[in-house]
């Protein structure tokens, strides 16, 4: 049975020590001037000099795919408030994308812990990853959100051992609907993390 091609960005599943992820995140602001559409599951990087000027909430922008581009974390939830405060609007709990054109700042809950492992789909166009690629490093590949969740994944053509590659391959997601081959889902740790130095793959 072929793997389903359904990229949805990065989804936190557990900590590096084996404990299940507890749902924790940190609040960040996506400034009104930011011109990127940012969805749940997208990786983000800090946006220098753009913190909330009243509350001091740090700003983020959409991450850049590729070696050398560090990542702060992954979007868990998005919200805005008519008064401009860092709150989720209870009238709009279905908001999952901050649009490219923003009329107000958006606030995002970000999983920024460098010890969290994520599930992510291989969306590369090269030869599919195999068991011999586990423990290597790999870059992310950008993708357009579907109006609800991220379209990002990992780029199988970028696998290697360099310490500046963005993710570390921990293994195949072990589920009955997932197997090595095109569109497989993998467990990855963000390797080139803004809060932790990257290490070489094996």
Secondary structure, DSSP 8 states (H G I E B T S, - for coil): ----------EEEEETTS-B-----EEEEE-TT--S-EEBT-EEEE-TT-S-TTT---BEEE---STT--B-EEEEEEE--TTS-SS--TT-TT--EE-SS-SS-EEEEEE--TTEEEEEEB--SSS---GGGTT-EE-EE-----SSB---EE-GGG-B--TTSSEEEEEE---TT--SSTT-EEEEEESSBTTB------
